Amino acid sequence: MDDAAALPAPPAAGWHRRAHRRLRHSLRARLVLLFLLLALGITAAFVAGMQAALGQGWRGAVRPLLADYVDRLVAEIGSPPSVQRAQAIAARLPVTIAIDGPALHWRSHPEAGTELHSHWADREDSLLTRTTADGHRIAFGLSVRPWQERPRRIGWFTLAAVLLFTAVAYRAVRRLLRPLEDIRAGAQRFGRGTFGEPIPVRRRDELGDLAADVNAMAASIHQMLEAKRALLLAISHELRSPLTRARLHTELLPEAGEGGARRAALLRELQEMADLVTDLLESERLGQGHAALQREPTDIAAFVREVLQDAPVEIEADAALASLQLDRARMRLLLRNLVDNARRHGGAAREPLVRIAAREGEVVLTVRDFGPGVDAGVLPQLAEPFFRPDAARERATGGVGLGLYLCKLVAQAHGGRLVLRNAQPGLAADVLLPIARRTA
């Protein structure tokens, strides 16, 4: 299976999924939505409660008054019904009048729009229906003409007010949560190792106290990191002189006989100590961002073959690979560390595999062994300094836990990243290098 294809690709989500994810991520939007739902719920509960509390009493009080008023209107129309009097009532009051009987069929508002409330008078026992002595049925209804335009305007005004209140609430919530943006930006700066700019404390409330506490924590962490770096640098520098003297004295030992074997063993041990000191110094330079990369256009496939021409490895490369801006010295260090790690732990079943593949916007350099791999639980810690999943095995093979850490720092200095994964069998180290991306 293609190792580059095994890497997880970025998910392609639709706009609705992205909007849903953005809503779930935005605390401001969720707070405003919560306020709106709360306002609508309170309004609905209040209206329903008031209707339930006042509805029965109001209908009981209005019913006899309405019945008496309808009786007066019927009496005013007369029996047999007078069309002139009915027209006068319809012109004076916002009502519709329908008269049906043996001698008369008349409507005060024959147009269709006035029938919207006629169902109120359809029942024989309705309060708005009366039958005269000569057999005519008079039905009253409410004319909607006076309210045809006004409710529409009220609806638009209500919608505009709701939108205005929503915008004001969003602005207020955004201003209220502004310190969270500062805290997030500050946490990202601290995570990158930039401690020179503290989080601004804008208010004297809980969020302001949180920003001050995070600043205090960052200052404490910065002091501890600086003390550790200073100690490592001091020890590394101080060790170089005695190591150089010890190597010179060892070189003076005789090469023949039993002394020659001891001399070779001492030289190997001293070389490992010198390499350790060099790795410590390089890791501190890369970790602090003080190392300026000497970038130059590089054919990554040709570079890998050049560096590993004498190493027993398999090399596979895609046909068309973009030229990368690389620091060749540090990339050589990365490549050799990865290959040495693969040879150390890959076993004798198969030589390590080095593959260079192109992916959208980046080049993936994979170094894979075919050994037993590691437990999934320790994968996130493998690239940490001085971490060894099996201390006894590392001592036997000479590792101290700095190789993968240096590889991670070199990849990050080039704007990329190092991904470690179990390849089943073996462990695969993927170095993802961006194409045409400028990094410090």
C-alpha angles and dihedrals in degrees: 000000000000108000093210091051089052090066114100111259122218109269117250106222128179123244092260091054091048091049091049091049091048091050091050090048097047112082091188094056092047092050092050091048090049091052091050093049090047092051092048092047093049091047093049093047092048094048093046092047094049092048091050093046099044103024099082095043093046094049091047091053097042099043098074091041091052093047091051092048093050090051090054092050092050090049090051091052089051136204117305086033117253114222091201092055091045090051091050091051092048090050092048100043133040092247138113120224127203120187121191125172148115095296105021139047110176139156125195091206110026094172115106097242094069094060093075091100099033092103088073088070100039096095119084092224094048118130088232097057128080135172119216126219092258093055102262118140115218117194125186127202138170118264112228094199096096090052100041096098104023098063090049091055091045090052093053092046090050092050091048090050092050091050091047092050090047092053091047091048092049091049091048093048091047091052090045093052097041091108089062090063090051091049092049092049090047092049089052091051092049090048089055090051096254106134099156095092114057124203111273113244103218102168140028099233136092093294091049090051089049092052091050091049092050090050090052091048091049092050091051092048090047091053092050092048092048091049091050093048093047091051093049093047092048093049092045093051093045092050095055096071098050090043091053092049092047090051092051091051090048091052088060093060116104116266097211128080126359091332090062092060091049090047092053092047092050092049091052092050092047091048090052090051091049091049089050092053090048091050091050093052093045093048091052092049092049094041093054094044093237094122112096110213117231097218125191134164107276134187096221095202094051091044092053092049091048095051095044099038092117097035120099098240138123115242125200124176136177116248101242114038125168120242112255132209101237140164097235096200094054094041088053088054090049094048096047093047092052093047093046090050091049092049092046095054104022098084126219098287095094139352118256117275121227115194130180115196136171121234131174107297096349148055119237117212109193126190111187133180127196099224130114095289122213137279113280090233094065098045094095090053100045094091094049118109116270093358113144120176090202111027095185093051092047092052089052092052097039100247123142101184102260103102100080090038090057090047090054092050092049091050091049092047087058091050093257137100142232118237120191120197140160109256097192103259107034138350123292124203113200117196108196111201119185121231118236094351120139117216134171 
